[in-house]
Amino acid sequence: MKTPKTDTSSELCLSTATELAEQIATKQISCREVIEAHIARIESINPSVNAVVTTTFDKALSRASELDNAGKIIGPLHGLPVLHKDLVPTRGIRTTFGSTLYSDHVPDFDQLIVERMRNAGAITLGKTNTPEFGAGSHTFNRVFGLTRNPYDPSASSGGSSGGAAAALAARMIPLADGSDTGGSLRNPAAFCNVVGFRPSPGRVPFYPTRNPWSDLSTEGPMARTCKDVALLFSVLTGPDPRLPGLLEIEGTEFRHIEPIALENLKIGFTEDFGDLPVEKPIRETLRRFARDLETAGAVVVEATPNFRDASRIFHILRANSFRRFRKLPMNEFDQLKDTIRWNVEAGEALTQEDQDWVGPARASLVERMNEFFKQFDLLIGPTTQVLPFDANTEWVQEVDGVPMSNYIEWMEACSWISVSCCPALSLPAGFSGNLPVGAQLVAPLRRDAFLLAAAHAIEAATGHAHILPPAFA
């Protein structure tokens, strides 16, 4: 393939998805120009970051020419380049799940979100790196290796959507999909100074699926601005007749989110969600962030819901889901990384008492969240409890002097929110030195549109998302 000659630091790659969509629609630029610019940037920058692990450049250029010749705009993502997480099956494109067991796997079908993005006019450039089977909030695996943080290549990009976040931060792409169980959209967004949105259960259909009744994991959008996140979310979300339990609101309801007046917001603010260990630089950065919101007119009060039992609830639900790996032949099971096998064993150790306890306990947590949001419009706290850490560290062993007992405990600032069923979003909140810090915005049940509107306003008032990684500006 002939390498495009577009400057890798061109304005096209620095433009947002909504800006590019407008320029394409008004014929200021062509789809092919956009795709060529982003291919050139990936070819230039990705070798030092390792965010994009499989590419489909020839197909993308061909599709761009088709769209340019179509004579009409076929959808809200017309001509926009996207990347799909390597956990997401894509027809005819290598999909490894970050596992040596699937290193040569090429699916013959698309996950529903891939189909929806393509039908909306998006052009796939390839796949983004993820931990093995998405397990853990640090992106490395034995198929593709380690993804590095564009703001500091010696640091982690987070996970499990770490490849997506790093690609966005380095301006290799304007939009990417991700997924989230205990923070996999939010954690890498915080580490890489982008936006990651975990929507309410029932918003984004997951099809095909092994278990349509599970709501612990969800797919969702990632981008560099809240407006772009809303644009992608409007395509991903909406009911599907093959799946139960989906909310009936169509995605078009989220396409044009307007920022709300911060003067109308009463925000509950917490540095630690009650008693979680959180590193001092994150606390300090979030306090500055809260003061900026007060200056902008919001009412900010130190407050947090009662997250009693949230840790045990999450660990039971997650461990139970990992029992599926025991179905693998023993020779394949033994090839899984240690932390996955630990999680399988934790699932097998669950008792009937655990299973009977978790549903009522989660219902009680949801009720306490509802009570909290009778007093506050929004909850803001840390997305992560640590700054981006040494990329050669497998998982965080200690947070602010407190030992962590397993590979997911250091992410409870996110996993506690996951089991609350509330929509949550990580927003750039500032920096400690050169390392990004994310603020986690949490809204009441099913208030996804409100959360996006509030985040849009807060983003405008605080203004950290535009800060580029120095080495990739």
Secondary structure, 3 states (H helix, E strand, C coil): CCCCCCCCCCHHHHCCHHHHHHHHHCCCCCHHHHHHHHHHHHHHHHHHHCCEEEECHHHHHHHHHHHHCCCCCCCCCCCCEEEEECCCCECCECCCCCCHHHCCCCCCCCCHHHHHHHHCCCEEEEEECCCHHHCCCCCEECCCEECEECCEEEEECCCCCHHHHHHHHCCCCCEEEEEECCCCCHHHHHHHCCEEEECCCCCCCCCCCCCCCCCCCEEEEEECCHHHHHHHHHHHCCCCCCCCCCCCCCHHHHCCCCCCCHHHCEEEECCCCCCCCCCHHHHHHHHHHHHHHHHCCCEEEECCCCCCCHHHHHHHHHHHHHHHHHHCCHHHHCCCCHHHHHHHHHHHCCCHHHHHHHHHHHHHHHHHHHHHCCCCCEEEEECCCCCCCECCCCCCCEECCEECCCCCHHHHHHHHHHCCCCCEEEEEEEEECCEEEEEEEECCCCCHHHHHHHHHHHHHHHCCCCCCCHHHC
